[in-house]
Amino acid sequence: MSIELTSTAFQPGATIPKQFTGDGADRSPPLRWSEPPSGTKSLALICDDPDAPRGTWVHWVLYNLPDSTRELEEGVPTTQTLGNGAKQGKNDFGNIGYGGPAPPKGKPHRYGFLLYALDVAVDLAPGATKAQLMNAMKGHILAEGQLVCNYRR
């Protein structure tokens, strides 16, 4: 099953606006999604860049979003725990929360926002890595959605 993941800031396949990158305000973009399947207990979101020179670069790890959540406003705080109880992990910049695109000069890089509907709330403390989250989600993914944009310097 799939979830439709969209943003009011950019269309799928388009360039992400500068304010959502390391060259701008470095704020997370607004995201919205369709109803997850029945049985969903939590949602998780990962943003990464598969085109990074040293392999996939992780920009955002967010998990245990309440199953009733249908959007994230622009500029999610870079705190370990959000007001709704969701937890944020560590990105590859070494920080908690969202870290926007900041590729080396050259060809455009793709940035995938990946949303997962899970049949559990994962048992991870704030600050988990993408690898830890992916491991905790194994066998618990009910549906997923993806929104890909690009950015170049």
N, C-alpha and C positions, 0 to 999 in steps of 0.2 A: 504494500500500500504506500501511496505517496502523499506528502503534504505540500501544498503550494506555498512557497516562500517568496515574498516580494518586498520591495522597498519603495517608498515614495521619493527617495533621493536619486535613484537610477534604475534604468531598465536592465533586464538580463542581458549580459554580453556587452554592456556599455562601460564607459570609463567611470570609475567612482569619483565623485567630486572631491576636489582638493581638501576641503575642510575635514574629510574623513580619513586623511592620510597623514603620514609623518611630516609632509611638507606644509600642512595646514594646521588646523586646531587639534588634529589627532583625536577627534570625537568618534564614537561608534555611530554608524548610520541607523536610521529608523528601520525597523524590520517588522513585518506582519506575516501571519500565516493562517492557513485554513484550519478547520476543526481536526484535531488528531483523532485516531480511531478509539473506539470504546475500549476500555481497559487501560488507557494511558494513565500512569501515576505521576510522571514527571517528564520534563523536556530537557534536552541538552543541545548546546550550540557550539560548533567549532568553526573557526575561520582560519584558513591556511593558504599558503602560496606554494603550489607544486612546482613552480618554475624557478625557485631560489637556487643560486649557484651551488650550495652545499646540500641540496635536497630540500624536501618540504619544510617550509618555515611556518611555525604556528603563530598566529596573530591574536587568537582569542579562544579561551576555554571557559564555558559557562554551563553549569549543570544544576539539577534539582530545581529548575523553574517549575512552579506549580502547573499542574495539568490544565488549569483554567486560563492560563496566560495565552494571549493571542497576538501580543505585540511587544516590542521593546522600543521605547522612545529613543530619540537621538541623544547621544551623550550619556550612556549608562555609566554611573560612577565606577571608578577603578578601585573598588573596595572588595575585601574578601567575601563579604556577605551582603546581599542586597536587601532592601526593605521587605521584599516578598519571600525572603528565606533562601533564595537561590544563592549558589556559591560560585565564585570565580576561581579559575585556576591560573597557573603561571604560563605566560606566553614565552616565545623564544627570545624576546628582548630581556627576559629575566624579571618581568613585572607582572603584577596581578591585573587582570582585566584586559581590555582591548588595547592593542597597539596597531595603528594603521599601517597601510602599505608604505614602504620606504625602499623600493628596489634599487639596485645599482643602475646607473645610466645605461640605456640601450633598449633592447626590445621590450615590449609590454609583458607584464606578468599577469597571470590569472589569479584571482582571489575567490575562493569558494567559501560561502557561508553554508554550513551543513547543519540542518536541524534534525534531531532525532526524537521520536516519541518512544518512551520507555515504559515497560510494565512494572517498574520499580523506581524508587528514589535511590540513587547510587550511594553507597556507603563510603564516601570520600570526604576528607576534611578540605577546607578551602586551601587553594594553592596547588592542587593536583595538576599534573601534566596531561597533555593530550593522550599519551600512551597509557597512563593510569586510567583515564576516563574510558578510553576505547576498551581496555581490558575489563573494566567494571560493567560496561554495557553489553558484553558478549552474551548472546542468548536472550537479551531483553529488549531488542529493538523491534517495535511494532510497525513503525513507518518512518520514512525520512523524506526530507525535502532539501533542495539545493538552489542556491542563487549565486551565479558566477558573474563577476565583473572583472575589469582589468585596469591597470594603471602603469604608466611608464614615466620615467624622468627624462 
